[in-house]
Amino acid sequence: MKLFDKLIILNETKRKWVSIMITAIIAGILSLWGIYGIGEYGIALFMLTPFLIGFCSTLLYGYKHRITKSQAIWIGFSTLAICTLALIAFAIEGLICIIMAAPIGILLTWIGSLIGFSLLQKSSTSTPSVLLILIAIIPLTSFVENKIKPELTSVTTSIVINAEPLEVWKNVIEFPQLDEPTEFIFKTGIAYPINAKIVGSGVGSVRHCNFTTGSFVEPVTVWNEGKLLKFNVLEQPAPMKELSFWNIYAPHLHDYFISKKGQFKLTKLENGKTLLEGTTWYYHNIKPAFYWQEWSDLIIHKIHDRVLKHIKKNSEINLKK
C-alpha cells in the first residue's frame, strides 16, 4: 500500500506522530459511525476499537523498521490517550464514562500492541491486509450486535428495620427529602434519589421517585399493604450527568439503560422487626454485558442502599415518637 511505503521514508519522530494521528482518525471515524450511525455501544466500540488502536499504531510505526516491545506499547498507549482527549474535547463522552471504560480499554490496547509487535517480528508483507480486515470487522460487529436483544436482569438489596411492617410501609410508598449523599459515587454525576411522592392509593396509583436528573414515574401494579408494593416504570430520567466542560448529549444517557419495574417486599420478623427488600428489574444495551453489568449492579445497589437506609431511619424515628 502507498500509505505504508510513504511511512518508510519518514524519520522516526514524524513516523511516530503520523502513525498516532492516522490510527486516531480511523478509530474516531469507526467510533462515531458505530455510536451515531449504527447506534451501538458494544464489543466493537469497547473491545475491538481499543485493540485496533494498539494494533494499528504499532504496525504503522514499526512497518519495515525495527522497534522494541516497549516502543510498541508506548505508541499504543499514546494513541489511546490522544483518542481519549479527543472524546472529551469534542464533547462525545464525559470523564466518568471514560473512567468506567478505562480498564477494558487499557487492557485491549496493550494486547493489540503486543500482537502488532509479534506480527512485525514474523513478517511485514501481510501487515496491510491484516489491518484492513480488522478495520472491516469493527462495523460488521456493530451491525450484528445491534440485532441482539438485551436480557432483563434484577438487583435486590435488603435491610432489617426495627419497626412493624405497617409502619415501614408508610415510608415505602413515599418518603421525605433525603440527606445529601456522602458516597463518592454520587458526587461523580451518577443520579441519586432525593424523595418519593405518590398520587392516589392502591393499584393504579402513581409513585414518583425523584432523582437529581428527573423523576421515575411508577404506576403501581400490586398493592398488598404491609407486604408487597410492585410497580412498572413508565418514564425515567437520565442515569447520570456527565462530568465535562461542555453539555454532553451522549446517546447512552438515553434509552440504553432501561429500568422496567421494581418492588418493595416486606417480611415480618421476630421481635417486631421487618425485613425490607428492594428489587429493580432492568436491562441495558451496552456490551459486553459481563463487564457493564458489574457497574450497573454496583450503582443500583448503592441507590437501593441509600433509599432503604432512609426508610429505616424514618420508620424507626416514628416508632420512638
SERO-4910 file (N, C-alpha, C, O; in steps of 0.05 Angstrom, whole numbers):
BEGIN
 pado doro    nc1    nc2    nc3   cac1   cac2   cac3    cc1    cc2    cc3    oc1    oc2    oc3
  Met    A     17    -24      0      0      0      0     17     25      0     39     26     13
  Lys    A      9     46    -14     24     70    -16     28     83     11     50     94     17
  Leu    A      7     82     28     10     95     54     33     83     70     49     97     82
  Phe    A     35     56     70     57     43     84     84     50     72    103     54     86
  Asp    A     85     51     45    110     58     32    119     86     39    143     91     42
  Lys    A    101    105     42    108    132     49    118    134     78    135    151     84
  Leu    A    108    116     95    117    117    123    146    109    125    160    118    143
  Ile    A    155     91    107    182     80    109    203    103    107    223    101    121
  Ile    A    198    123     91    218    144     86    218    166    107    236    183    106
  Leu    A    199    166    125    198    187    145    218    181    167    225    158    173
  Asn    A    228    202    180    245    198    203    229    188    227    204    189    225
  Glu    A    242    180    248    228    166    270    207    184    282    184    174    288
  Thr    A    213    209    288    193    227    301    169    231    284    146    228    294
  Lys    A    173    237    258    150    241    240    134    215    237    109    215    237
  Arg    A    148    192    235    134    167    232    117    160    256     95    150    254
  Lys    A    127    167    279    113    162    304     87    178    305     66    167    311
  Trp    A     89    204    299     65    221    301     45    216    279     21    218    283
  Val    A     55    210    255     37    203    233     22    177    240     -2    175    234
  Ser    A     36    158    251     23    133    259      1    137    280    -20    126    278
  Ile    A      7    154    299    -12    161    320    -37    174    308    -59    167    314
  Met    A    -32    194    291    -55    210    281    -72    194    261    -96    196    262
  Ile    A    -59    178    245    -75    161    226    -92    141    242   -116    138    235
  Thr    A    -80    129    262    -96    110    278   -118    124    293   -141    113    294
  Ala    A   -113    147    304   -134    162    319   -157    170    300   -180    169    308
  Ile    A   -150    178    276   -171    185    256   -188    161    249   -213    163    248
  Ile    A   -175    138    243   -190    114    236   -208    105    260   -231     99    256
  Ala    A   -197    105    284   -212     97    308   -235    116    313   -257    108    320
  Gly    A   -230    142    308   -251    162    312   -274    159    293   -297    160    301
  Ile    A   -268    155    267   -289    151    247   -305    126    253   -330    126    252
  Leu    A   -292    104    260   -306     79    266   -323     82    291   -345     71    292
  Ser    A   -313     96    311   -328    100    336   -353    117    331   -375    110    340
  Leu    A   -350    139    316   -373    156    311   -394    142    293   -418    145    297
  Trp    A   -385    126    275   -403    111    258   -418     91    275   -442     87    272
  Gly    A   -404     77    293   -417     58    310   -437     70    329   -459     60    333
  Ile    A   -430     93    341   -447    106    361   -471    120    348   -494    115    355
  Tyr    A   -465    137    329   -487    154    318   -499    143    292   -522    148    286
  Gly    A   -484    127    277   -495    115    253   -509     89    258   -533     86    251
  Ile    A   -496     70    271   -508     44    276   -524     44    302   -543     29    306
  Gly    A   -516     62    321   -530     64    346   -523     41    365   -540     30    378
  Glu    A   -497     34    367   -489     11    383   -465     18    401   -444     28    392
  Tyr    A   -469     13    427   -447     14    446   -441    -15    453   -455    -27    470
  Gly    A   -420    -27    442   -416    -55    446   -387    -64    444   -369    -48    448
  Ile    A   -384    -89    437   -358   -102    436   -341    -87    415   -316    -84    418
  Ala    A   -353    -79    393   -338    -65    372   -326    -39    382   -303    -33    375
  Leu    A   -341    -25    399   -331      0    410   -312     -3    433   -290      9    434
  Phe    A   -319    -20    452   -304    -22    477   -282    -42    477   -264    -42    494
  Met    A   -282    -61    458   -261    -81    457   -245    -80    431   -221    -79    431
  Leu    A   -259    -82    408   -245    -82    382   -231    -56    376   -209    -56    365
  Thr    A   -244    -33    383   -231     -8    377   -206     -3    393   -186      6    381
  Pro    A   -206     -7    419   -180     -5    434   -159    -24    424   -135    -17    422
  Phe    A   -167    -49    416   -148    -68    404   -137    -56    378   -113    -57    374
  Leu    A   -154    -44    362   -145    -32    337   -125     -9    343   -106     -6    328
  Ile    A   -131      7    363   -113     29    370    -85     20    376    -65     31    366
  Gly    A    -82     -1    392    -56    -12    397    -44    -26    373    -20    -23    368
  Phe    A    -60    -41    359    -50    -57    336    -42    -40    313    -20    -43    302
  Cys    A    -60    -21    305    -55     -4    282    -31     14    286    -14     17    269
  Ser    A    -30     28    309     -8     46    314     19     32    314     39     43    305
  Thr    A     19      8    325     44     -7    326     53    -16    298     76    -15    291
  Leu    A     34    -26    282     40    -35    255     50    -12    238     70    -15    223
  Leu    A     37     11    240     46     34    223     73     44    232     90     50    215
  Tyr    A     77     45    258    103     55    268    126     36    262    148     45    256
  Gly    A    120     10    264    142     -9    261    144    -22    234    160    -40    231
  Tyr    A    128    -13    215    129    -25    188    156    -22    175    165      0    169
  Lys    A    169    -45    171    196    -46    158    217    -29    174    237    -20    162
  His    A    212    -27    200    232    -14    218    234    -32    243    214    -45    251
  Arg    A    257    -32    255    260    -47    280    251    -30    304    261     -8    308
  Ile    A    231    -40    318    222    -27    343    223    -47    366    222    -71    361
  Thr    A    224    -37    390    224    -55    413    196    -59    423    177    -44    415
  Lys    A    192    -78    440    165    -83    452    156    -59    468    132    -52    467
  Ser    A    174    -47    483    166    -23    499    158      0    481    140     15    488
  Gln    A    171      3    458    162     24    439    135     18    428    119     36    424
  Ala    A    129     -7    422    102    -15    413     81     -8    433     60      3    426
  Ile    A     86    -15    458     67     -9    480     64     21    483     42     31    487
  Trp    A     87     35    482     86     65    486     69     78    465     52     95    471
  Ile    A     72     70    439     57     83    418     27     76    420     10     92    413
  Gly    A     21     51    429     -6     43    432    -21     60    453    -43     70    449
  Phe    A     -8     63    476    -20     78    498    -20    108    491    -38    122    500
  Ser    A      0    118    477      0    146    469    -24    152    450    -37    173    453
  Thr    A    -30    133    432    -52    136    414    -79    135    429    -97    150    424
  Leu    A    -80    117    448   -104    115    465   -109    141    480   -132    150    482
  Ala    A    -88    153    491    -90    178    505   -100    201    487   -117    216    495
  Ile    A    -90    202    462    -99    222    443   -128    218    437   -144    238    436
  Cys    A   -137    194    432   -165    188    426   -183    195    449   -205    206    445
  Thr    A   -174    190    474   -189    196    498   -193    226    501   -215    236    507
  Leu    A   -171    241    497   -173    270    498   -191    282    477   -205    301    482
  Ala    A   -192    269    454   -210    278    432   -239    274    440   -256    291    434
  Leu    A   -245    251    453   -272    246    462   -282    267    482   -305    276    481
  Ile    A   -264    276    499   -271    297    518   -272    324    505   -291    340    509
  Ala    A   -253    330    488   -251    357    475   -275    362    457   -284    385    455
  Phe    A   -284    341    443   -307    345    424   -334    337    437   -353    334    422
  Ala    A   -334    335    464   -359    331    479   -374    306    470   -399    305    469
  Ile    A   -359    285    463   -371    260    455   -377    243    479   -397    229    481
  Glu    A   -358    244    499   -361    229    524   -352    246    547   -336    265    543
  Gly    A   -361    239    571   -353    253    595   -332    236    610   -326    214    603
  Leu    A   -322    248    631   -299    236    646   -307    210    659   -292    191    659
  Ile    A   -331    208    671   -339    185    687   -342    160    669   -332    139    676
  Cys    A   -355    163    646   -358    140    628   -331    131    617   -327    107    613
  Ile    A   -313    150    613   -286    143    603   -271    127    625   -258    107    619
  Ile    A   -274    136    650   -261    121    672   -273     93    675   -258     74    680
  Met    A   -299     90    671   -311     64    673   -301     45    651   -297     22    655
  Ala    A   -297     57    627   -288     40    605   -258     36    604   -248     20    589
  Ala    A   -243     51    621   -214     51    620   -202     23    625   -184     16    610
  Pro    A   -210      8    645   -197    -18    649   -196    -36    625   -176    -47    618
  Ile    A   -219    -39    612   -221    -57    589   -207    -44    565   -195    -58    549
  Gly    A   -208    -17    563   -195     -4    540   -164     -6    542   -151    -10    522
  Ile    A   -154     -2    566   -125     -4    570   -115    -32    565    -95    -36    551
  Leu    A   -130    -52    575   -122    -80    571   -121    -87    541   -102    -99    532
  Leu    A   -142    -80    526   -144    -87    498   -124    -72    481   -113    -83    462
  Thr    A   -118    -47    488    -97    -32    474    -70    -45    478    -54    -48    459
  Trp    A    -64    -53    502    -39    -67    508    -37    -93    492    -16    -99    481
  Ile    A    -59   -109    492    -59   -134    477    -55   -128    447    -40   -142    433
  Gly    A    -68   -108    437    -66   -101    408    -37    -93    401    -27   -101    380
  Ser    A    -24    -78    419      4    -70    414     22    -94    413     40    -96    396
  Leu    A     18   -113    432     35   -136    433     31   -155    409     51   -165    398
  Ile    A      6   -158    400      1   -175    377     12   -161    352     23   -174    334
  Gly    A      9   -135    350     21   -120    327     51   -123    326     63   -127    305
  Phe    A     63   -121    350     92   -124    351    101   -152    343    120   -156    329
  Ser    A     85   -172    352     91   -200    345     89   -205    315    105   -219    303
  Leu    A     69   -193    303     65   -196    274     88   -183    259     98   -194    239
  Leu    A     98   -160    268    120   -147    255    146   -164    256    162   -163    237
  Gln    A    149   -179    278    173   -195    280    173   -219    261    194   -228    253
  Lys    A    149   -228    253    147   -251    236    148   -243    206    162   -254    190
  Ser    A    131   -222    200    130   -214    171    117   -187    169     97   -182    183
  Ser    A    127   -170    152    114   -144    147     97   -144    122     81   -126    118
  Thr    A    100   -165    105     86   -165     80     55   -167     83     40   -157     67
  Ser    A     47   -181    104     18   -185    108      5   -163    124    -19   -163    129
  Thr    A     21   -144    134     11   -123    152    -12   -107    141    -33   -105    155
  Pro    A    -11    -96    117    -34    -81    106    -60    -97    104    -81    -87    111
  Ser    A    -58   -122     95    -82   -138     92    -95   -144    119   -119   -142    122
  Val    A    -78   -151    139    -89   -157    166   -103   -132    178   -124   -134    190
  Leu    A    -91   -109    174   -102    -84    185   -129    -78    171   -148    -70    185
  Leu    A   -131    -81    145   -156    -76    131   -178    -95    141   -201    -86    143
  Ile    A   -171   -120    145   -191   -139    155   -202   -131    182   -226   -131    187
  Leu    A   -183   -122    200   -192   -114    227   -210    -89    225   -230    -88    239
  Ile    A   -203    -70    208   -219    -46    205   -247    -53    195   -267    -41    204
  Ala    A   -249    -72    177   -275    -81    166   -292    -96    187   -316    -94    187
  Ile    A   -278   -111    204   -292   -127    224   -307   -109    244   -329   -117    254
  Ile    A   -296    -86    251   -308    -69    272   -337    -60    265   -355    -65    281
  Pro    A   -342    -47    242   -370    -40    236   -388    -65    232   -412    -64    239
  Leu    A   -377    -86    221   -393   -110    217   -402   -121    244   -425   -130    247
  Thr    A   -384   -121    264   -392   -130    291   -413   -112    303   -432   -122    316
  Ser    A   -412    -86    298   -433    -68    308   -460    -74    296   -480    -74    310
  Phe    A   -460    -80    270   -486    -87    257   -498   -112    269   -522   -114    274
  Val    A   -481   -132    274   -490   -157    286   -500   -153    314   -521   -162    322
  Glu    A   -484   -138    330   -492   -133    358   -518   -118    360   -534   -122    379
  Asn    A   -523   -100    341   -547    -84    341   -573   -100    339   -594    -91    346
  Lys    A   -570   -125    329   -593   -142    326   -599   -160    350   -620   -172    352
  Ile    A   -580   -160    369   -582   -177    393   -599   -162    414   -592   -140    422
  Lys    A   -620   -175    424   -637   -163    444   -625   -166    472   -616   -188    478
  Pro    A   -625   -145    488   -614   -147    515   -632   -164    533   -656   -166    529
  Glu    A   -620   -176    554   -635   -192    573   -642   -177    598   -626   -160    607
  Leu    A   -666   -182    608   -675   -169    633   -660   -182    656   -659   -206    658
  Thr    A   -650   -165    674   -637   -175    698   -647   -160    722   -660   -140    720
  Ser    A   -641   -171    746   -652   -158    770   -630   -155    791   -610   -169    792
  Val    A   -634   -135    808   -616   -129    831   -633   -126    856   -652   -111    856
  Thr    A   -626   -141    877   -641   -140    902   -623   -132    925   -601   -143    927
  Thr    A   -632   -113    941   -617   -104    964   -636   -105    988   -660    -99    985
  Ser    A   -626   -112   1012   -644   -116   1035   -633   -102   1060   -609    -95   1061
  Ile    A   -651    -97   1079   -643    -85   1104   -663    -94   1125   -686    -98   1119
  Val    A   -654    -96   1150   -672   -103   1173   -679    -77   1188   -661    -62   1195
  Ile    A   -705    -72   1192   -714    -48   1205   -728    -55   1231   -744    -73   1233
  Asn    A   -722    -40   1252   -733    -44   1278   -760    -30   1280   -764    -11   1295
  Ala    A   -779    -40   1264   -806    -29   1264   -825    -49   1251   -816    -67   1236
  Glu    A   -851    -47   1257   -871    -65   1245   -874    -59   1215   -870    -37   1207
  Pro    A   -882    -80   1200   -886    -76   1171   -904    -52   1163   -898    -38   1144
  Leu    A   -926    -49   1178   -944    -27   1171   -932      0   1175   -938     19   1160
  Glu    A   -914      3   1195   -900     28   1199   -880     32   1177   -877     55   1167
  Val    A   -866     11   1169   -847     13   1147   -861     20   1121   -850     36   1105
  Trp    A   -884      8   1117   -900     12   1092   -905     42   1087   -903     51   1064
  Lys    A   -910     57   1108   -916     86   1104   -892    100   1091   -896    119   1076
  Asn    A   -868     91   1098   -844    104   1087   -834     92   1061   -815    102   1049
  Val    A   -847     69   1053   -841     57   1028   -856     70   1005   -844     76    984
  Ile    A   -881     75   1009   -897     86    987   -889    114    980   -891    123    958
  Glu    A   -880    129   1001   -869    155    996   -851    163   1019   -855    154   1042
  Phe    A   -831    179   1014   -813    187   1036   -803    215   1031   -802    224   1008
  Pro    A   -796    229   1053   -788    257   1051   -759    260   1040   -746    240   1033
  Gln    A   -750    285   1038   -724    291   1027   -702    275   1041   -701    274   1065
  Leu    A   -684    264   1025   -661    250   1036   -638    270   1041   -637    291   1029
  Asp    A   -621    263   1059   -597    279   1064   -579    278   1039   -581    260   1023
  Glu    A   -561    298   1037   -542    298   1016   -524    273   1018   -517    265   1040
  Pro    A   -518    260    996   -502    235    997   -474    240   1006   -462    261   1000
  Thr    A   -463    220   1020   -435    221   1028   -418    202   1010   -394    204   1010
  Glu    A   -432    184    996   -417    165    979   -404    179    955   -416    196    942
  Phe    A   -379    172    950   -364    184    929   -378    181    901   -377    199    885
  Ile    A   -389    157    897   -401    151    871   -422    171    862   -426    177    839
  Phe    A   -437    182    882   -458    201    876   -447    230    873   -462    248    865
  Lys    A   -422    234    878   -410    260    874   -397    262    847   -386    283    839
  Thr    A   -399    241    831   -386    240    805   -406    246    782   -398    248    759
  Gly    A   -431    250    789   -452    255    769   -472    234    766   -492    237    752
  Ile    A   -468    210    779   -488    189    779   -513    199    792   -512    210    814
  Ala    A   -537    195    779   -562    205    790   -569    189    816   -564    165    818
  Tyr    A   -581    203    835   -588    190    860   -616    201    869   -623    223    863
  Pro    A   -630    185    885   -657    193    893   -657    214    915   -639    215    932
  Ile    A   -677    233    913   -678    254    933   -704    253    950   -704    262    972
  Asn    A   -726    243    938   -750    239    953   -770    222    936   -764    216    913
  Ala    A   -792    214    947   -813    200    932   -840    209    941   -845    213    965
  Lys    A   -858    213    921   -885    221    926   -904    201    912   -896    188    893
  Ile    A   -928    199    922   -948    181    910   -974    196    906   -983    212    923
  Val    A   -987    191    883  -1013    203    877  -1033    181    876  -1032    163    859
  Gly    A  -1052    181    895  -1072    160    896  -1064    139    917  -1045    142    932
  Ser    A  -1080    117    916  -1075     95    935  -1084     69    922  -1104     69    907
  Gly    A  -1070     47    927  -1077     22    915  -1067     18    887  -1052     35    876
  Val    A  -1076     -4    874  -1068     -9    847  -1078     13    829  -1101     21    830
  Gly    A  -1061     23    811  -1068     45    794  -1058     72    803  -1057     91    788
  Ser    A  -1050     74    829  -1037     99    838  -1010    101    825   -999     82    814
  Val    A   -999    125    825   -974    131    811   -954    142    831   -958    162    844
  Arg    A   -932    128    833   -910    136    850   -889    151    834   -883    144    811
  His    A   -879    173    845   -858    188    832   -833    188    850   -833    200    871
  Cys    A   -813    173    840   -787    173    855   -769    193    841   -760    189    819
  Asn    A   -764    215    855   -750    237    844   -720    235    848   -710    232    870
  Phe    A   -705    237    826   -676    235    826   -664    263    819   -679    281    812
  Thr    A   -639    265    821   -625    291    815   -627    298    785   -624    321    778
  Thr    A   -633    279    768   -635    285    739   -664    285    729   -669    290    706
  Gly    A   -683    279    747   -711    278    739   -726    257    755   -717    249    776
  Ser    A   -750    249    745   -767    231    760   -772    205    747   -776    203    722
  Phe    A   -773    183    763   -783    158    754   -813    158    759   -822    163    781
  Val    A   -829    153    738   -858    152    740   -866    122    742   -861    107    723
  Glu    A   -878    115    765   -881     86    771   -910     79    777   -919     82    800
  Pro    A   -926     71    757   -954     62    763   -953     36    779   -939     17    773
  Val    A   -969     36    801   -969     13    819   -986    -10    807  -1008     -5    798
  Thr    A   -975    -34    807   -988    -58    796   -997    -77    818  -1016    -92    814
  Val    A   -983    -77    841   -991    -94    864   -989    -77    889   -968    -65    895
  Trp    A  -1011    -76    904  -1012    -61    929  -1023    -80    951  -1047    -82    955
  Asn    A  -1004    -93    964  -1011   -111    986  -1000    -98   1012   -977   -102   1019
  Glu    A  -1017    -82   1024  -1008    -64   1046   -992    -79   1068  -1002    -99   1079
  Gly    A   -969    -68   1073   -952    -80   1094   -937   -104   1085   -921   -116   1100
  Lys    A   -940   -112   1059   -926   -136   1050   -912   -133   1023   -888   -140   1021
  Leu    A   -925   -121   1003   -913   -120    977   -923    -97    961   -948    -93    958
  Leu    A   -905    -81    950   -911    -60    931   -896    -65    905   -871    -66    906
  Lys    A   -910    -68    883   -897    -72    857   -906    -50    838   -929    -41    840
  Phe    A   -889    -43    820   -895    -21    801   -879    -25    776   -857    -36    776
  Asn    A   -890    -14    754   -876    -13    729   -862     15    727   -868     33    743
  Val    A   -844     18    709   -831     43    704   -840     54    677   -833     44    656
  Leu    A   -857     75    679   -868     87    654   -849    107    642   -847    108    617
  Glu    A   -836    122    658   -816    142    649   -792    142    667   -795    135    691
  Gln    A   -769    149    657   -745    151    674   -727    173    664   -726    179    640
  Pro    A   -711    185    682   -693    206    674   -666    194    666   -662    170    666
  Ala    A   -648    212    658   -621    203    650   -607    191    675   -611    200    697
  Pro    A   -591    170    671   -579    156    694   -556    172    706   -547    166    729
  Met    A   -546    193    693   -524    209    704   -522    235    689   -532    238    667
  Lys    A   -507    253    701   -499    278    687   -468    276    684   -454    276    704
  Glu    A   -459    276    659   -431    272    654   -414    295    665   -422    318    664
  Leu    A   -391    288    676   -371    308    684   -356    318    659   -341    302    647
  Ser    A   -360    343    652   -348    353    628   -349    384    628   -364    396    643
  Phe    A   -332    396    612   -332    425    609   -356    434    592   -363    458    592
  Trp    A   -368    415    577   -390    421    559   -414    405    566   -412    385    581
  Asn    A   -437    413    556   -461    397    559   -459    374    539   -457    378    515
  Ile    A   -461    350    549   -457    326    532   -484    312    528   -500    308    546
  Tyr    A   -490    307    503   -514    292    496   -505    265    484   -509    259    460
  Ala    A   -494    248    501   -485    222    492   -509    203    490   -526    203    508
  Pro    A   -512    188    468   -535    171    465   -539    151    487   -562    144    493
  His    A   -517    142    500   -520    122    521   -534    133    546   -542    117    564
  Leu    A   -537    159    548   -552    171    570   -582    169    566   -598    177    583
  His    A   -590    160    542   -619    159    536   -624    132    522   -613    126    501
  Asp    A   -642    116    533   -652     91    521   -631     69    519   -634     50    504
  Tyr    A   -609     71    534   -590     49    535   -590     35    562   -583     11    563
  Phe    A   -597     48    583   -602     36    609   -631     39    616   -641     62    620
  Ile    A   -646     17    616   -675     18    619   -684      3    644   -680    -21    646
  Ser    A   -696     18    662   -709      5    686   -738     -1    678   -753     16    670
  Lys    A   -745    -27    681   -772    -36    672   -793    -37    694   -816    -30    690
  Lys    A   -784    -47    718   -803    -49    740   -787    -52    766   -763    -56    766
  Gly    A   -802    -49    788   -789    -52    814   -809    -61    835   -833    -62    830
  Gln    A   -798    -67    859   -816    -75    881   -802    -71    907   -778    -70    910
  Phe    A   -819    -68    928   -811    -69    956   -826    -92    969   -850    -93    969
  Lys    A   -811   -110    981   -823   -133    995   -817   -131   1025   -794   -128   1033
  Leu    A   -838   -133   1041   -836   -130   1070   -842   -157   1083   -863   -169   1078
  Thr    A   -824   -167   1099   -828   -192   1113   -826   -188   1143   -806   -177   1153
  Lys    A   -847   -196   1158   -847   -192   1187   -828   -212   1200   -830   -236   1195
  Leu    A   -810   -202   1217   -791   -219   1232   -798   -220   1261   -818   -208   1270
  Glu    A   -783   -235   1276   -788   -237   1305   -782   -211   1319   -767   -194   1308
  Asn    A   -793   -207   1342   -789   -183   1358   -798   -157   1344   -789   -135   1350
  Gly    A   -818   -161   1326   -830   -137   1313   -813   -123   1292   -819   -101   1285
  Lys    A   -792   -137   1283   -775   -125   1263   -785   -132   1235   -802   -150   1231
  Thr    A   -775   -117   1214   -783   -122   1187   -759   -124   1168   -740   -109   1169
  Leu    A   -760   -145   1152   -740   -148   1131   -751   -133   1106   -772   -141   1095
  Leu    A   -738   -113   1097   -746    -98   1073   -727   -103   1051   -703   -100   1053
  Glu    A   -738   -113   1028   -722   -119   1004   -731   -101    981   -755   -100    974
  Gly    A   -712    -88    969   -718    -72    945   -706    -85    920   -683    -93    921
  Thr    A   -722    -88    899   -713   -101    875   -719    -83    851   -740    -72    848
  Thr    A   -699    -82    833   -702    -68    807   -697    -87    785   -677   -101    785
  Trp    A   -715    -88    765   -711   -104    741   -703    -84    718   -717    -64    714
  Tyr    A   -681    -90    705   -672    -71    685   -657    -86    662   -651   -110    665
  Tyr    A   -652    -72    641   -634    -82    620   -618    -59    609   -626    -36    611
  His    A   -595    -64    597   -580    -43    583   -570    -53    557   -565    -77    553
  Asn    A   -568    -35    538   -559    -41    511   -529    -35    507   -521    -27    485
  Ile    A   -514    -38    528   -485    -34    527   -471    -60    531   -477    -75    550
  Lys    A   -453    -66    514   -438    -92    515   -408    -86    516   -399    -65    507
  Pro    A   -393   -105    526   -400   -132    534   -415   -132    561   -407   -118    580
  Ala    A   -437   -147    562   -455   -146    585   -441   -155    611   -446   -144    632
  Phe    A   -423   -174    609   -409   -184    633   -393   -162    646   -390   -163    671
  Tyr    A   -384   -143    631   -368   -121    642   -386    -99    652   -383    -90    675
  Trp    A   -404    -89    636   -420    -66    643   -441    -73    664   -450    -55    678
  Gln    A   -449    -98    665   -469   -106    686   -457   -103    714   -472    -97    733
  Glu    A   -431   -107    716   -418   -103    742   -421    -74    752   -427    -69    775
  Trp    A   -417    -56    734   -420    -27    740   -449    -21    747   -455     -8    766
  Ser    A   -468    -31    730   -496    -25    734   -506    -36    760   -520    -22    775
  Asp    A   -499    -61    766   -508    -74    792   -497    -58    816   -511    -54    835
  Leu    A   -472    -50    814   -460    -34    836   -475     -8    841   -481     -2    863
  Ile    A   -481      6    819   -495     32    822   -523     28    833   -532     43    850
  Ile    A   -537      7    823   -565      2    832   -565     -5    861   -582      3    877
  His    A   -545    -22    870   -543    -29    898   -539     -4    915   -551     -1    937
  Lys    A   -522     14    906   -517     39    921   -542     56    923   -548     68    944
  Ile    A   -558     57    901   -583     72    901   -603     59    921   -615     72    937
  His    A   -606     32    919   -623     17    937   -615     23    966   -632     29    983
  Asp    A   -589     20    971   -579     23    998   -586     51   1010   -593     54   1033
  Arg    A   -583     71    993   -590     99   1001   -619    101   1009   -626    113   1029
  Val    A   -637     89    992   -665     90    998   -673     74   1022   -688     83   1039
  Leu    A   -663     49   1024   -670     32   1046   -661     43   1073   -676     41   1093
  Lys    A   -637     54   1074   -628     66   1099   -645     90   1107   -649     95   1131
  His    A   -654    105   1087   -672    128   1093   -699    118   1104   -709    130   1123
  Ile    A   -709     97   1092   -735     86   1101   -731     75   1130   -749     79   1147
  Lys    A   -709     62   1135   -703     51   1162   -702     74   1182   -714     72   1204
  Lys    A   -688     95   1175   -685    118   1193   -712    130   1200   -718    135   1224
  Asn    A   -728    135   1180   -754    147   1185   -774    129   1199   -790    138   1215
  Ser    A   -773    103   1193   -791     84   1206   -784     81   1236   -802     79   1252
  Glu    A   -759     80   1242   -750     77   1270   -754    102   1286   -759    101   1310
  Ile    A   -751    125   1273   -756    151   1287   -786    153   1294   -793    161   1316
  Asn    A   -803    146   1275   -832    147   1280   -840    128   1302   -858    134   1318
  Leu    A   -826    105   1305   -832     86   1325   -826     97   1353   -840     91   1372
  Lys    A   -804    113   1355   -796    124   1381   -813    147   1391   -813    153   1415
  Lys    A   -828    159   1372   -844    182   1379   -868    175   1397   -884    192   1404
***
